[in-house]
C-alpha cells in the first residue's frame, strides 16, 4: 500500500504519558505517572441525580444538537466562577465550550501556527500542549525558568531576537509538570512585556482552584487590557475528566476563529454533558466539593513530600507545590529517568513520567514528574520508599 | 492589536447551515434547513435508565479518563453492528471512537493533507467535510455525478491527470445533500479504480441504517481488500447527536495516526457517554428503535415528495431518496436559491439550505437542500406549499 500521509505526521508522537499509563494499569503498580483526579472523590451520587433531572425535564433538548459556542447556562456559570475566583471580568459570550482544555490547545495551534512559526513556553512545559502544537509544525523556544516560573529577562531577550513568535503558552498556577507558581510581581512584568510586543498568550489553568496554602493570585486574564490572553479552563480536575468539558475565554476576534474551528472540528461539545454540568452548578455546592478536593490532595502532597525527604537520597531535588497535582524531581546528572523507570522503578512496581518529553527540544533526561492526587497515603509512602531504593541503586552505579 | 493568525484561517468560513439555523429557530419558521433527527423519537426514558445504571454500577470509572481509542465494550458493539448490517469484517480494535463522525473528517484532513494536495469528492458533497478539510488548505476537485452518484469514468479521468490526490471523500448511501445512493455495480467499479491507484477513501455513512425501501447494499469498506477505506460511522442520526459519539474503522497503519491525532486533539471521547451508549446496546433493542425511525422518516419523506409534486411549479426537479434525511432541489437556471431564501422563503417563514456551499469550488446557485426528518406531516405539507409559492414568484420574475 502506498498511502502518503501529510508531512506534519512526521512530527507526531503519541503522548509518552498515555502509552505509559497502559503499562501502569496493573493493580500491583503504584503509579505516580498519570494526572488523574482521585475517583473516590467524584460526586457520583450528585451526577445520578443531575442526569435524571436533565433527561426528565429536558431530554429532547439534551439529546439534540446545540450551538457551537456551547450551552448558555453553563457558560454563565463558568464566567461567574472565573470572575469570583480569578478576578476576571468576562461574560458568557466571551466563552466557548471545548472537549476539555486539551481541545483548545489544538485550536490555538490551528488558529495561529504556520509551519516554522515560533511558540514560546516554559521550560519544562505541558507535553500535551507540545504535542497539540506540533501538529502545526512550529519551532519551540522554551524560556528558562527558576523556582518562580518563567524568567522575564530571558523572555524579553527571546522576543527581541525573534519576530515569528505567534504566541506564548504558560501555566502560571501549579504548573504541569513542575508544580511551580508565578508570584504576582512576575505576572505583572509578564503582562508589561506581552503588551509591549502584542503577543497573544495562552494561559492554561486546569489546577488554579486546587490551592493548598497561601493566597490566590490574579490570573493573567484579569490583567489583560489588550485582549491578548486566551484563558483555558476545564472541569476535568475539579469535577470529572470523563465528561470532557473545558472552555476558553478570549477576545471576540480570537473567539470567532475558535468558533469556526470548533464547527469544523466536531460541531459542538456534548449537549447533555454541558446541561448536566450546568445542573450540577445549579443544585450542588461546587465550592464545598472543591474544598474537599483541596483537603485530600493537599494532604497527599504533604505525605509525598515528607516521604521524599525521608527516602530520597542526597543529591535529588524536588519542587514544593502550593497546589495542583504534581511535583518535579531532578536527579543527579548522569541518571536517565527513562532508564531508571524501565530498569529499576517498574520492576519495583513504581511508575512516574520521565521528564524529557516535557521539553519541546529534548534533553534534561535526569528529571521526572510525580503525581500525588491519585494514590492513598500508604501507597504514596510505600511507592516513594521503593522509588528511593531505585534511585539509590542508580546513584551507586554511577 | 496586531494578532497574526495562521494563513489557513483565511480559508475558514463558518458553516452556512449552523449560521442559518440561528435564523430559523423562531417557532413560526418551518425549517427544512437542518439535518436534525426528530427529538420526539429520542429514547429519553431508556437513557434515564441507562445513565442511572452506568453511574450506580461504575460511576468512578465513568467519570474518569479512559483510553484514547475508546471504551472497548462500545467498540465491540459497533464492530458487530457493522458486520451484521454492512457486510464488513472488523473487530473492536479496528475502531477509534470520535466526537461524532465530524471529528474524523478533521482527523483525515490533518493526517493526509499538505497545502495544495488534492481532495476528490462528489459534486455536490457534504459541506461540513469541505469545511473540515479546508483547514488544511487543499484543492478540491468535485467529481461529476448523476442520479446514481459519482460517475466512474470521470473519476478515472481525474485520477489519471492528477498525481496529488491524497484521498477521495464519498457518501455512497443517501448522500448529504443529494439523497442519492450508489448502486452495487458502481461500488464495485469504484473499488477497482481505487485499488488500481491505491488512493485512500473516506466512506462517510451517517444515514446507512435509515433505508425506507429497497435492499441494503454492501459498504465500500466490506469490499476493501487493500486497507484503503476509512469507514466513518455515527450514532447521531440513529440514537442522539447530543452525546457526540461517532467512530472510524480503518487499517492499522491509518488508525495509529488517528490515535495520535485524537490524543493531541482532545485526549479521548467522553467516558460516560461511551459507557451509556454501550449500556443502551446491552439493554435495549436498537433494531426496534431504528425500525421506528425508518417508519417515521420514510413517511415524512413521502409526505414531502408528494407535496413537492403537488405544489412545486414546472421546471423544478428534485431527487427521490430511498433513505436518509435529504432531498435535493434544482431550480430553473437564473434563480439564486440564496436570494430565494432571503427575499421570498424566509418572509414566508420557510427555510432550507442553499446549495452553493455544498460545491467546494462554488457555483450551482440554483440548487438547495431539503431535510424532512424534523417536521411533522402538516408542517411539511404547509411548508412545501409556501415554498412552492415562493418559487413561482421567483420564476415569474425571471
Contacts between the chains, C-beta under 8 A, distances in Angstrom:
chain1	res1	chain2	res2	distance
A	1	B	198	6.2
A	1	B	226	5.8
A	1	B	227	6.0
A	1	B	228	7.1
A	1	B	251	7.7
A	1	B	253	7.4
A	2	B	198	4.7
A	3	B	198	7.5
A	3	B	200	5.6
A	3	B	228	7.6
A	3	B	253	6.7
A	3	B	254	6.8
A	4	B	112	7.6
A	4	B	166	6.7
A	5	B	111	5.6
A	5	B	112	6.1
A	5	B	257	6.3
A	6	B	110	7.0
A	6	B	111	6.2
A	6	B	112	5.5
A	6	B	113	5.4
A	6	B	114	5.0
A	6	B	117	7.6
A	6	B	136	7.2
A	6	B	166	7.8
A	7	B	114	5.3
A	8	B	110	7.1
A	8	B	114	7.6
A	9	B	111	6.0
A	9	B	257	5.8
A	9	B	260	8.0
A	12	B	257	7.2
A	12	B	260	4.8
A	12	B	261	7.0
A	12	B	264	7.2
A	13	B	260	6.8
A	14	B	259	7.0
A	14	B	260	5.0
A	14	B	263	6.1
A	15	B	263	5.1
A	15	B	264	7.7
A	18	B	67	7.8
A	18	B	68	6.0
A	18	B	263	5.7
A	18	B	267	7.7
A	22	B	67	7.6
A	34	B	65	7.5
A	36	B	64	6.4
A	36	B	65	5.7
A	37	B	64	7.6
A	39	B	60	3.7
A	39	B	61	7.4
A	39	B	63	6.9
A	39	B	64	5.2
A	40	B	60	6.9
A	42	B	59	6.5
A	42	B	60	5.8
A	42	B	63	4.3
A	42	B	64	7.5
A	44	B	55	5.7
A	44	B	59	3.4
A	44	B	60	6.6
A	44	B	63	6.8
A	47	B	55	5.7
A	47	B	59	7.0
A	47	B	63	7.0
A	48	B	51	7.8
A	48	B	52	5.8
A	48	B	55	4.7
A	48	B	56	6.5
A	48	B	59	7.4
A	51	B	48	7.8
A	51	B	51	4.4
A	51	B	52	7.3
A	51	B	55	6.9
A	52	B	48	5.8
A	52	B	51	7.3
A	52	B	52	6.4
A	55	B	44	5.7
A	55	B	47	5.7
A	55	B	48	4.6
A	55	B	51	6.9
A	56	B	48	6.4
A	59	B	42	6.5
A	59	B	44	3.4
A	59	B	47	7.0
A	59	B	48	7.4
A	60	B	39	3.7
A	60	B	40	6.9
A	60	B	42	5.7
A	60	B	44	6.6
A	61	B	39	7.4
A	62	B	242	5.7
A	63	B	39	6.9
A	63	B	42	4.3
A	63	B	44	6.7
A	63	B	47	6.9
A	63	B	240	3.9
A	63	B	241	7.5
A	63	B	242	4.2
A	63	B	243	7.2
A	64	B	36	6.4
A	64	B	37	7.6
A	64	B	39	5.2
A	64	B	42	7.5
A	64	B	240	7.6
A	64	B	241	6.4
A	64	B	242	5.4
A	65	B	34	7.5
A	65	B	36	5.7
A	65	B	241	4.8
A	65	B	242	6.9
A	66	B	242	7.2
A	67	B	18	7.8
A	67	B	22	7.6
A	68	B	18	6.0
A	98	B	266	7.6
A	99	B	99	6.4
A	99	B	266	4.0
A	99	B	267	8.0
A	99	B	270	7.8
A	100	B	266	5.8
A	100	B	267	6.2
A	102	B	264	7.8
A	102	B	265	7.4
A	102	B	266	5.0
A	102	B	267	5.1
A	103	B	265	6.3
A	103	B	266	4.1
A	105	B	264	7.8
A	106	B	264	6.2
A	106	B	265	4.9
A	106	B	266	7.1
A	110	B	6	7.0
A	110	B	8	7.1
A	110	B	135	6.3
A	111	B	5	5.6
A	111	B	6	6.2
A	111	B	9	6.0
A	112	B	4	7.6
A	112	B	5	6.0
A	112	B	6	5.5
A	113	B	6	5.4
A	114	B	6	5.0
A	114	B	7	5.3
A	114	B	8	7.6
A	117	B	6	7.6
A	128	B	263	7.8
A	128	B	264	7.3
A	128	B	267	7.4
A	131	B	263	6.7
A	131	B	264	4.4
A	132	B	264	4.5
A	132	B	265	7.4
A	134	B	264	7.3
A	135	B	110	6.3
A	135	B	261	7.1
A	135	B	264	5.8
A	136	B	6	7.2
A	166	B	4	6.7
A	166	B	6	7.8
A	198	B	1	6.2
A	198	B	2	4.7
A	198	B	3	7.4
A	200	B	3	5.6
A	226	B	1	5.8
A	227	B	1	5.9
A	228	B	1	7.0
A	228	B	3	7.6
A	240	B	63	4.0
A	240	B	64	7.6
A	240	B	272	8.0
A	241	B	63	7.5
A	241	B	64	6.4
A	241	B	65	4.8
A	241	B	271	7.7
A	242	B	62	5.7
A	242	B	63	4.3
A	242	B	64	5.5
A	242	B	65	6.9
A	242	B	66	7.2
A	242	B	270	6.4
A	242	B	271	3.6
A	242	B	272	4.9
A	243	B	63	7.2
A	243	B	270	5.9
A	243	B	271	7.9
A	243	B	272	6.1
A	244	B	266	6.7
A	244	B	267	7.9
A	244	B	268	7.4
A	244	B	269	7.2
A	244	B	270	4.7
A	251	B	1	7.7
A	253	B	1	7.4
A	253	B	3	6.7
A	254	B	3	6.9
A	257	B	5	6.2
A	257	B	9	5.7
A	257	B	12	7.2
A	259	B	14	7.0
A	260	B	9	8.0
A	260	B	12	4.8
A	260	B	13	6.8
A	260	B	14	5.0
A	261	B	12	6.9
A	261	B	135	7.1
A	263	B	14	6.1
A	263	B	15	5.2
A	263	B	18	5.7
A	263	B	128	7.9
A	263	B	131	6.7
A	264	B	12	7.1
A	264	B	15	7.7
A	264	B	102	7.8
A	264	B	105	7.8
A	264	B	106	6.2
A	264	B	128	7.3
A	264	B	131	4.4
A	264	B	132	4.5
A	264	B	134	7.3
A	264	B	135	5.8
A	265	B	102	7.4
A	265	B	103	6.4
A	265	B	106	4.9
A	265	B	132	7.3
A	265	B	265	7.4
A	266	B	98	7.6
A	266	B	99	4.0
A	266	B	100	5.8
A	266	B	102	5.1
A	266	B	103	4.1
A	266	B	106	7.1
A	266	B	244	6.7
A	267	B	18	7.7
A	267	B	99	8.0
A	267	B	100	6.2
A	267	B	102	5.1
A	267	B	128	7.4
A	267	B	244	7.8
A	268	B	244	7.4
A	269	B	244	7.2
A	270	B	99	7.8
A	270	B	242	6.4
A	270	B	243	5.9
A	270	B	244	4.6
A	270	B	270	5.8
A	270	B	273	6.0
A	271	B	241	7.7
A	271	B	242	3.6
A	271	B	243	7.9
A	271	B	244	8.0
A	272	B	240	8.0
A	272	B	242	4.9
A	272	B	243	6.1
A	272	B	273	7.5
A	273	B	270	6.0
A	273	B	272	7.5
A	273	B	273	6.9
